[in-house]
Amino acid sequence: MTQTAIPETLADSAAPDLRDASWDQIRELFMLTPNSIHLNTGTIGAMPYEVLDTMDQVTRAWTGGLMDVYPPGMYTEHRANIARSYGVDQDEIVITHNATEGVARIINGLDLHEGDEVVTTTHECYSVLSNFNLVRNRHGITVKTITLPSGYDVRAEEIVELFEQAIGPRTKVLAFAGVTLFTGTMMPIRALCELAQRHGLITVIDGALLPGMLDCDMRALGADFISCSGSKFQCGPLGTGLLYVRNKVVPEYNPLPLPTLWPIISTWYPMQGSPPPRSHTAIESDNIGDYLQSAGSASIARGAGLAKACEIFDRIGRKRIERRAIELADHGRRLIAEHFGEQAMYSPARTPGCGRRWSRSTPSATSATRGTSRRSTSS
């Protein structure tokens, strides 16, 4: 049982480039009945036919050959392919079951102690707030929530200022959604990560709604942790997610030391002794993704299906998809504002009104000067 990859016969060596395909042609890739209009991709996305075919083929191939069932080995190739889609490396990506699992494992794995403070918002998903409350009840941390503004004229600067005002001497973590659950506001992710870096803070992002809709370079965002869904806008199999864990120090994006993370639920963590000290450079010293990926036996089809979904979106062009999503959102907001008035809107007038710097942008000039880190670092 040493085989860890999909057999070569299942590899798609001649996948068509879809960058010039019309949106009608792209729609035909998905398993939606022709008369369906699906408007709830924020809860669950439709799978492309290729994803279902890949899962079926991989399941049948595994059943016939009984390949490895234990991560991280069985997911290594899939993680590498997914990582390339998001501008990071294989050691920084974990295939999870959903965004909730990823964020729960991060929140409960942070090295937080009594009196440490987390700053978050009242607009967070239940999985974020409930897990921070669990840590509060267990370890005595403080959770400070700020109320985000809503409305047609919300600006990124307002949001950043609210977070800055909430940061205190005991603050250790900034936690926020990339796109908010209740109003669909795109948060100024890069600006908030830069704010956190100036104060030496850890950043935890609920990125459930980011992948698939937006062209995210996760390293360039400057965050420490981003937990995402694989089955929403990324249109992967139900029961898939992806977790980004910063595992190297790339100063132009985040010069702070890597935060201590205890990889709870791991069968790869050493049974004796400690893993190597975490890296202080742009080269990893250890594969923390392997520690998190290894949690007992798992379905290889999940990883293969998610990797295929990411590949399809790469073939369409992620910047093209993002541009289309923003155009449709802007058009919808204009129609609502014209019919019901701007006061009826809960989200900003323009999707990128909270800043395009969350995406594949060049580092800002402010990234060269940072505050002293308040985080603990691994020994």
C-alpha positions in Angstrom: 0.0 0.0 0.0 2.6 2.5 -1.1 0.9 4.1 -4.1 -0.1 7.7 -3.2 -1.1 9.4 -6.5 -3.8 9.0 -9.0 -2.8 6.5 -11.7 -1.4 8.0 -14.8 -4.4 6.8 -16.8 -6.6 9.2 -14.9 -4.4 12.2 -15.5 -5.9 14.8 -17.8 -3.0 15.6 -20.1 -5.1 17.5 -22.7 -7.4 19.6 -20.6 -8.9 22.4 -22.7 -8.0 26.0 -22.0 -11.2 27.8 -21.1 -10.0 31.4 -21.1 -11.9 32.1 -24.3 -15.0 30.1 -23.5 -18.2 32.0 -23.3 -20.1 32.0 -20.0 -22.8 29.9 -21.6 -20.2 27.3 -22.5 -18.8 27.4 -19.0 -22.2 26.8 -17.6 -22.4 23.6 -19.5 -19.4 22.3 -17.5 -21.6 22.2 -14.4 -24.2 19.7 -13.2 -27.0 22.1 -13.0 -30.3 21.3 -14.7 -30.8 23.6 -17.7 -33.7 25.5 -16.2 -32.0 26.0 -12.7 -31.0 29.4 -11.5 -28.8 28.9 -8.5 -28.3 32.0 -6.4 -26.9 30.4 -3.1 -23.3 29.5 -4.0 -22.3 31.1 -0.7 -23.8 28.0 0.9 -23.0 25.3 -1.6 -21.7 25.4 -5.2 -22.6 23.2 -8.1 -19.9 20.7 -9.1 -18.6 20.5 -12.6 -19.0 17.1 -14.4 -15.2 16.7 -14.4 -15.1 16.8 -10.6 -17.7 14.1 -10.2 -16.0 12.0 -12.9 -12.6 12.4 -11.2 -14.0 11.3 -7.8 -15.7 8.3 -9.4 -12.5 7.2 -11.3 -10.3 7.7 -8.3 -12.6 5.8 -6.0 -12.8 2.9 -8.5 -9.0 2.9 -9.0 -8.4 2.9 -5.2 -10.9 0.1 -4.7 -9.2 -2.0 -7.3 -5.6 -1.3 -6.1 -6.1 -0.4 -2.4 -3.8 2.5 -2.4 -2.6 4.4 0.7 -5.5 5.7 2.8 -3.5 7.8 5.3 -2.7 11.4 4.7 -0.4 13.2 4.3 1.0 10.9 1.6 -2.2 10.3 -0.3 -2.9 14.1 -0.6 0.6 15.3 -1.3 0.1 15.8 -5.1 -3.4 17.3 -4.6 -2.1 19.8 -2.0 0.7 20.8 -4.3 -1.7 21.5 -7.2 -4.2 23.4 -5.0 -1.4 25.4 -3.5 -0.3 26.6 -6.9 -3.8 27.9 -7.5 -3.5 30.2 -4.5 0.1 31.4 -4.7 1.5 29.3 -1.8 3.4 26.0 -1.3 2.4 22.5 -0.5 3.6 22.7 3.0 1.2 25.6 3.7 -2.0 23.9 2.4 -4.2 21.4 4.2 -7.3 19.7 2.7 -10.0 19.9 5.3 -13.6 18.9 5.4 -14.9 22.5 5.5 -14.0 26.1 6.6 -15.4 25.4 10.1 -13.0 22.5 10.7 -10.0 24.6 9.6 -10.8 27.6 11.7 -11.7 25.5 14.7 -8.3 23.7 14.6 -6.5 27.0 14.2 -8.3 28.8 17.0 -7.9 25.9 19.4 -4.3 25.4 18.4 -3.1 29.0 19.0 -0.9 29.4 22.1 -3.3 31.7 24.0 -3.4 32.1 27.7 -5.5 33.8 30.4 -5.7 37.5 29.8 -4.7 37.4 26.1 -7.1 39.3 23.9 -8.7 38.6 20.6 -10.3 41.3 18.5 -13.0 40.2 16.1 -16.4 41.4 14.9 -20.1 40.8 15.5 -20.4 39.8 11.8 -18.4 36.6 12.1 -19.7 33.2 11.3 -20.8 31.0 14.3 -17.9 28.7 13.9 -15.5 31.6 14.6 -17.4 33.1 17.5 -18.2 29.7 19.1 -14.6 28.5 19.0 -13.2 31.7 20.5 -15.9 31.4 23.2 -14.7 27.9 23.9 -11.1 29.1 24.3 -12.4 31.9 26.5 -14.2 29.5 28.8 -11.3 27.0 28.8 -8.3 29.3 29.1 -9.6 32.7 30.2 -8.9 34.8 27.2 -10.8 38.0 26.4 -12.8 38.3 23.2 -13.5 41.9 22.1 -16.0 42.3 19.3 -16.5 45.4 17.2 -19.6 46.2 15.2 -18.9 46.7 11.6 -20.6 49.5 9.7 -23.1 48.6 7.0 -24.6 50.6 4.2 -24.0 51.9 0.7 -21.2 54.3 1.6 -19.0 52.2 3.9 -15.3 52.8 3.2 -12.3 50.6 3.9 -10.7 53.3 6.1 -13.6 53.2 8.5 -13.2 49.4 9.0 -9.5 49.6 9.5 -9.9 52.5 12.0 -12.4 50.5 14.1 -9.9 47.6 14.4 -7.1 50.0 15.3 -9.1 51.6 18.0 -10.0 48.2 19.5 -6.3 47.0 19.7 -5.0 47.1 23.3 -1.9 46.1 25.2 -3.1 42.5 25.7 -4.3 42.0 22.1 -2.7 39.0 20.5 -5.0 38.1 17.6 -7.1 39.9 14.9 -9.8 37.6 13.5 -12.2 38.5 10.7 -14.0 37.2 7.6 -12.6 37.9 4.2 -16.2 38.4 3.0 -18.7 39.0 5.8 -21.5 36.4 6.4 -24.4 38.8 6.9 -23.8 41.7 4.5 -21.4 40.3 1.9 -18.9 43.1 2.5 -15.5 42.4 1.1 -13.1 43.3 4.0 -9.9 45.2 3.4 -7.9 42.1 4.1 -4.4 43.3 3.1 -4.8 46.6 5.0 -6.0 44.8 8.1 -3.1 42.3 7.9 -0.7 45.3 7.6 -2.4 46.8 10.7 -1.9 43.5 12.6 1.8 43.4 11.5 2.4 46.9 12.8 1.2 45.8 16.2 2.8 42.3 16.1 -0.5 40.4 16.0 -1.6 37.1 14.6 -4.2 37.2 11.9 -6.9 34.5 11.5 -9.2 34.9 8.5 -12.4 33.1 7.9 -12.1 32.8 4.1 -15.1 30.5 3.5 -16.3 32.8 0.6 -12.9 33.7 -0.9 -11.7 30.8 -3.1 -13.4 30.4 -6.4 -15.0 33.8 -6.4 -11.9 35.9 -6.0 -8.4 35.7 -7.4 -6.6 35.2 -4.1 -2.8 35.1 -3.6 -2.9 33.9 -0.1 0.7 34.7 0.7 0.4 38.2 -0.6 -2.5 38.9 1.7 0.0 38.7 4.6 -2.2 36.7 6.9 -1.1 33.9 9.2 -4.1 31.6 8.8 -6.9 31.5 6.2 -9.6 28.8 6.4 -11.7 28.3 3.3 -14.5 26.2 1.9 -13.9 24.0 -1.1 -17.5 23.4 -1.8 -18.9 27.0 -2.0 -17.6 29.3 -4.8 -14.7 26.9 -5.5 -17.4 24.3 -6.5 -15.5 21.3 -5.2 -17.1 18.2 -3.6 -19.3 18.7 -0.5 -17.2 18.0 2.5 -14.0 19.8 1.3 -12.2 22.8 2.5 -8.7 24.2 2.3 -6.6 25.7 5.1 -3.6 28.0 4.5 -1.0 28.1 7.3 1.9 30.5 6.9 5.0 28.4 7.1 7.8 30.7 6.1 8.8 34.3 6.6 8.6 36.3 3.4 9.3 39.9 4.6 7.6 41.8 1.8 4.3 40.2 2.7 4.6 39.4 6.5 8.0 40.0 8.2 6.8 38.8 11.7 8.0 35.5 13.2 5.7 32.5 12.6 3.2 32.1 15.4 3.2 29.1 17.7 0.5 26.6 16.5 -0.3 23.3 18.2 -1.5 21.0 15.4 -4.4 19.4 17.3 -5.9 16.2 15.8 -2.6 14.9 14.3 -1.2 11.5 13.8 2.0 12.9 12.1 3.2 15.0 15.1 6.2 13.4 16.7 5.4 10.7 19.3 8.4 11.8 21.3 10.3 15.0 21.4 9.5 18.1 19.4 9.4 19.1 15.8 12.2 21.4 14.4 11.9 25.1 15.3 9.7 27.0 12.9 11.5 28.8 10.1 12.7 32.4 10.3 13.4 32.6 6.6 11.6 32.1 3.2 12.5 28.4 3.3 10.4 26.1 5.5 12.1 24.2 8.3 9.3 21.6 8.6 6.1 20.7 6.9 3.4 21.9 9.2 0.8 21.1 6.6 1.7 17.4 7.0 1.0 17.6 10.7 -2.4 19.1 10.2 -3.2 16.9 7.2 -2.6 13.6 9.0 -5.7 12.8 11.1 -6.3 9.2 10.3 -7.6 7.5 7.2 -9.5 9.6 4.7 -11.1 9.5 1.3 -8.6 10.1 -1.5 -11.5 11.1 -3.8 -12.2 14.3 -1.8 -8.7 15.6 -2.4 -8.7 14.6 -6.0 -12.1 16.3 -6.6 -11.1 19.5 -4.9 -7.8 19.6 -6.9 -9.8 19.1 -10.1 -12.2 21.9 -9.3 -9.2 24.2 -8.7 -7.7 23.1 -12.0 -10.9 23.9 -13.9 -11.0 27.4 -12.4 -7.4 28.0 -13.3 -8.2 27.0 -16.9 -11.1 29.5 -17.0 -8.9 32.2 -15.4 -9.3 33.3 -11.8 -8.9 37.0 -12.6 -11.6 36.6 -15.3 -14.0 34.9 -12.8 -13.3 37.6 -10.2 -14.0 40.3 -12.7 -17.3 38.7 -13.8 -18.4 38.3 -10.1 -17.6 41.9 -9.3 -19.4 43.1 -12.5 -22.5 41.1 -11.6 -22.5 42.3 -8.0 -22.0 45.9 -9.0 -24.9 45.6 -11.5 -27.2 44.0 -8.9 -26.4 46.7 -6.4 -27.1 49.5 -8.9 -30.5 47.9 -9.7 -31.4 47.6 -6.0 -30.3 51.2 -5.3 -32.3 52.5 -8.2 -35.4 50.7 -7.3 -35.4 50.8 -3.5 -33.0 53.6 -2.8 -29.4 53.6 -1.5 -30.6 53.5 2.1 -31.9 49.9 1.5 -28.4 48.6 0.9 -26.5 46.8 3.6 -23.3 46.4 1.6 -21.0 49.0 0.1 -21.7 50.6 -3.3 -18.7 49.0 -4.9 -17.4 45.5 -4.2 -13.8 46.7 -4.2 -14.8 49.7 -2.1 -13.0 48.0 0.8 -9.8 47.8 -1.3 -8.5 45.6 -4.1 -5.3 45.1 -2.1 -6.6 41.8 -0.7 -5.8 40.2 -4.0 -2.7 39.6 -6.2 -1.2 43.0 -5.7 2.3 44.3 -5.2 3.4 44.8 -1.6 2.6 48.2 -0.2 5.4 50.6 0.9 4.2 50.4 4.5 5.3 46.7 4.7 8.9 47.7 5.4 8.3 49.1 8.8 6.6 47.0 11.5 6.0 47.0 15.2 7.4 44.6 17.8 5.8 41.2 17.7 3.6 40.2 20.7 3.3 36.7 19.6 5.0 33.7 21.1 7.3 31.8 18.8 8.1 28.1 18.7 11.3 27.0 20.2 
